[in-house]
Amino acid sequence: MKDLFEKIPKGSILLWNVDEDKDLPKKNEMSKLLGIENFTYYKTRGHHHNYIRSLARLKATLAEDLIPGHLKYWSEVNTSHFLFTAQEIESNHFFTLNYSTKYLGSYFVDKSDIENLNQLLRRFEQVRSIALEIQDWPNRINRHKEEIKRDGIEDSCIKNFQVQRLTEITNGYGKQAIDHARSKLQEWHDLHYWKNKKSKQTVNAKQDDAVTV
């Protein structure tokens, strides 16, 4: 099985979500809208699905409506295809108008970038698991209270345990670690996610100013 980065060490992965292959823009249209000539479309669930799964998990993690505890390991971000090209793609207004409901953005990466992303995702899952485990303690204790009451078991410690006090003590447990892990994912996203031409020019100008100073 060939690796995605075997012939193109670093390139843009543009994520799509369309119903059928025919819904993907043709070569001449991509050339007109994004200025790219040589590229290949792949199905998300094909040979290179692990790379795309990582990017989908990143997008799910950074989603504004993320509910802690509801994020699954296998991301629910919908993506059917992806485009791969050696060129660094820049977004623009015309492309957005034409395909705003079909694309999920592009990441300019190499294999080591994806490996780094996977490390950051594992760290996020690690600290989130720690926090969720503690958050579930009050529910477990309440279930224990109900269980001993139902089965006629005597245990004054369980019966009289102050669940509210436990909740107060553990409030915010792991939040700092989650926020930090998520900020590292946001940094990775901001570094590799496509820019529009105007914003990229602004960034370059600021960099030039910094060098001049």
C-alpha positions in Angstrom: 0.0 0.0 0.0 1.5 3.4 -1.0 1.8 6.1 1.5 0.1 9.4 0.7 3.3 11.3 1.2 5.5 8.9 -0.8 5.7 11.0 -4.0 4.6 14.4 -2.5 6.5 14.9 0.8 4.4 17.9 1.7 1.1 19.0 0.3 -2.4 20.4 0.8 -5.2 18.1 2.0 -8.5 19.7 1.1 -11.5 18.0 2.8 -14.8 17.5 1.0 -18.2 16.2 1.9 -20.3 15.4 -1.2 -22.9 12.8 -2.1 -21.3 11.5 -5.2 -18.0 11.8 -7.2 -19.7 13.9 -9.8 -20.4 16.6 -7.2 -16.7 17.3 -6.9 -15.4 20.3 -9.0 -13.6 19.4 -12.2 -9.9 20.2 -12.9 -10.6 23.3 -15.0 -12.8 24.8 -12.3 -10.3 24.1 -9.5 -7.7 25.8 -11.7 -9.9 28.8 -12.1 -11.0 29.1 -8.5 -7.9 28.0 -6.6 -5.2 28.1 -9.2 -4.2 24.4 -8.8 -3.4 22.3 -11.8 -2.2 18.9 -10.5 -4.1 17.1 -7.9 -5.8 13.9 -7.0 -9.2 13.1 -5.4 -9.3 10.2 -2.9 -12.2 8.7 -1.0 -12.0 9.4 2.7 -12.5 5.8 3.7 -9.8 4.6 1.2 -6.2 3.6 1.8 -5.3 6.9 3.4 -8.2 7.1 5.9 -6.0 7.3 9.0 -4.7 10.7 7.9 -8.2 12.0 7.3 -9.5 10.6 10.5 -7.0 12.6 12.4 -7.9 15.8 10.7 -11.6 15.1 11.3 -11.0 14.5 15.0 -9.1 17.8 15.1 -12.1 19.6 13.6 -14.5 17.9 16.0 -12.3 18.8 19.0 -12.2 22.4 18.1 -15.9 22.7 17.2 -17.5 25.6 19.0 -20.5 23.5 20.1 -18.3 20.7 21.6 -19.9 19.2 24.7 -17.3 17.7 27.0 -17.8 14.0 27.4 -19.8 13.7 24.2 -16.8 13.7 21.8 -16.2 10.2 20.4 -12.8 8.8 19.4 -14.1 8.2 15.9 -15.0 11.7 14.8 -18.5 12.4 13.5 -17.3 15.2 11.2 -18.6 14.2 7.8 -16.1 14.0 5.0 -16.5 11.9 1.9 -13.5 12.8 -0.2 -10.2 14.7 0.0 -8.1 16.4 -2.6 -4.3 16.1 -2.4 -1.8 18.4 -4.2 1.8 19.5 -3.7 0.7 23.1 -3.9 -0.2 25.2 -0.8 -3.8 26.1 -1.4 -5.1 29.6 -0.5 -8.8 30.2 0.0 -10.7 33.0 -1.6 -14.2 34.5 -1.7 -15.3 33.1 -5.0 -14.4 29.5 -4.0 -16.3 29.9 -0.7 -19.4 31.2 -2.5 -19.5 28.2 -4.9 -18.7 25.4 -2.4 -19.4 26.7 1.1 -21.6 23.7 2.0 -19.3 21.0 0.4 -15.7 21.7 1.6 -14.2 21.6 5.1 -11.0 23.5 4.5 -7.4 22.5 3.6 -4.3 21.7 5.7 -0.8 22.1 4.3 1.2 19.3 6.0 3.8 16.6 5.7 3.8 13.2 7.4 5.6 14.4 10.5 2.9 17.1 10.9 0.2 14.5 11.0 2.3 12.4 13.5 2.6 15.5 15.7 -1.2 16.1 15.4 -1.8 12.5 16.5 0.3 13.1 19.6 -1.6 16.2 20.5 -4.9 14.3 20.0 -3.8 11.5 22.3 -2.8 14.0 24.9 -6.2 15.7 24.7 -8.0 12.4 25.0 -5.8 11.5 28.0 -6.6 14.6 30.0 -10.2 14.6 29.0 -10.5 11.0 30.2 -9.0 11.9 33.5 -11.4 14.8 34.0 -14.5 12.7 32.9 -13.6 9.9 35.3 -13.7 12.3 38.3 -16.8 14.1 37.0 -18.6 10.7 37.0 -17.9 10.1 40.7 -21.0 11.8 42.1 -23.2 9.7 39.7 -21.5 6.5 40.8 -22.1 7.3 44.5 -25.7 8.2 43.9 -26.1 4.8 42.1 -24.5 3.2 45.1 -26.9 4.9 47.4 -29.9 3.7 45.4 -28.4 0.2 45.2 -28.0 -0.3 48.9 -31.4 1.1 49.6 -33.0 -1.2 47.0 -31.3 -4.3 48.3 -31.5 -3.5 52.0 -27.8 -3.1 52.6 -26.7 -1.2 55.6 -23.7 1.2 55.2 -24.0 4.5 56.9 -20.9 5.9 55.1 -22.5 5.4 51.7 -25.9 6.4 52.8 -24.8 9.7 54.4 -22.0 10.5 51.9 -22.2 14.2 51.0 -22.3 14.1 47.2 -22.7 17.9 46.9 -19.5 18.4 48.9 -17.6 16.0 46.6 -18.9 18.0 43.6 -17.7 21.2 45.1 -14.2 19.7 45.9 -13.7 18.3 42.4 -15.2 21.2 40.4 -12.8 22.2 37.7 -10.7 19.0 38.1 -8.6 18.6 34.9 -10.0 21.7 33.2 -6.7 23.5 33.0 -5.1 20.4 31.4 -8.0 20.1 28.9 -7.8 23.8 28.0 -4.0 23.6 27.5 -4.3 20.4 25.4 -7.0 22.0 23.3 -5.0 25.2 22.9 -2.1 23.2 21.4 -4.5 21.6 18.9 -5.7 25.1 18.1 -2.1 26.2 17.5 -1.6 23.2 15.2 -4.8 24.1 13.3 -3.8 27.8 12.9 -0.3 26.9 11.7 -1.4 24.4 9.0 -4.9 25.5 8.0 -5.3 27.4 4.8 -5.4 31.2 4.7 -7.1 33.5 2.3 -4.8 35.5 0.1 -5.5 38.8 1.9 -4.8 37.4 5.4 -1.7 35.7 4.2 -0.4 38.9 2.7 -1.1 40.6 6.0 0.9 37.9 7.9 3.8 38.3 5.5 3.8 42.1 5.9 3.9 41.7 9.7 6.8 39.3 9.4 8.7 41.7 7.2 8.1 44.5 9.6 9.4 42.4 12.4 12.6 41.6 10.5 13.0 45.3 9.6 12.7 46.4 13.2 
